[in-house]
Amino acid sequence: MIYIIYQDNTTYKGGKSYSDLGWSKAPNKPIKQVYLILPDGNFLVMQGCKKYNCFVEVTQNVYGAGPRVPIIENVYLMGIKEGTNAVNSYRVSLMQYKDSKYKIGDITRREYPIGKEFRGQPTIGWKGEVDESSPNNS
């Protein structure tokens, strides 16, 4: 569901579903572009960032009867642009609820301070700029 082009022009093709993006298996080296395949087959492309992150948001119903199967609600593609202290976040909706204003495939763009990019908390798994001193690199 992701495709990465690195600065050295090598490429990486991730997993075949949102439950297996393949992000954690991608090499951590300088990135030129990240492509996220959208539910309709189009691409969300991010470039020009010093670091990138991609992950899914999963929920699980803990109430009621029946199996408690994890559900992927959203996929996030994030980037930190050179010279900024902000995270550009793109959320792609993968679920649609009766009372929600978001439909499957809707993209929401937001900007957050670094370290507060997901529900006010930092995320792990950043790739692109190799910095061994950063605890947020995978």
N, C-alpha and C positions, 0 to 999 in steps of 0.2 A: 504494500500500500504506500510505500515511500520509495523514492528514487533520489539518490544523492550524486551530484557531480562535485568532485573535489578540485581544489586549486591546481593539483598536478594532472588534471584531466582524467584521472581514474574515476570509476563509478561504483556504486553499490546499489543493488536492488533488494529491498526489504521483503517482508512476508507477503502472503497472499490474502490476508484478511485484517480487519481492524483488531481482532483478538491476537494477532501476531504481526505487529507492524514491522518488527525486525530492527527497531531503532537501537536496542541495547547491544545488538551484534555488529552494528556498523562501526567501522574504524574511526577512531577519534583523531582526525587530522584536519587541517584547514579546508573549509567547505566553500565552494563557489555558489551552488544552488541546491535547494531541497524542494522536491516535488511531492505533494501529498495527493493521492488519488481520491477524488470526491465520490460520494454515492452515485452521482449521475455519470461518472466516467471522465469528467473534466479534471483539471489539475489546479491546485493551489500552489503557487510557486513563491518561494521566499529566497531572497538573495541580498548580498551586501551587508551581511551581519558578521560579527566576530564570533558569536556563539549561537547555537541552535538547540532546540529541544522539541521532542515530539512524544506525546503519550496519550493514553485514553483515560477517561473518567468512567469508572465502573461502580454501579450500585447493586444492591441485593435486597430484595424484599425480606424483611425479617418477621413480618406479621402475616397472619392468615395461614390457610392450609396450602398444601402443595409443595412442590420442590422449591428450594430457595436458590434459584439459578442466577448467577451474576449477569447483569445486563450492561452492555457498553452504551452509555448515553451520549458521550461527546468525545471527539478527538481534538487534541490541541497541537498546533504548530506555533512555536515561539522563537523569537530571535532578538538578540541584543545588537543594535546598530553600532557601528564604530563611532566613538566619540560621545556616546550617550550613557546615561545611567538608567535607562528605561528598557523594559521588556515589551516588545510588540507581540501581542497574543492574538491568535486566530483560533476561534472555537468553531468546530463544525458539528452541528447537531445530527445525531444518528438515531434519536428516538423522538417521537412526537406524542405528547400527552394531551388529553382532552382540553385542559385549561391553559395550555402553554401557548405563548405567542410565537414560538419557534417551530418550524416545520423541519422534517428530515432534509438535510442538505443546506440549511441556512448557515451562513457564516457570520460570526460576530467578531469584530475587531475591537480590542481594548489595549490600553497601555498602562503598565504597572511599574512601580519602582522595583529595581532588582532586589530580590529577596522577599518580595510580597506578590509574586506573579500568579499564585494559585490559592485562592481563598485566603489571601493575606499571609501566606507562608511561602518559603523558598521551595524550589523543585530540584530534583537530582536528575542526572542523565544528560547534562549539557555537553555538546560536542562542537568541534570546530577550531577552537583556540586551545592549544595544549598548554595547560597551566597546572603543573603538578601540585602547586600550593593551594589550589582551590578545592574545598570539600565538595563542591557541587558538580565536579566533573565525574564521569563514570569511568 
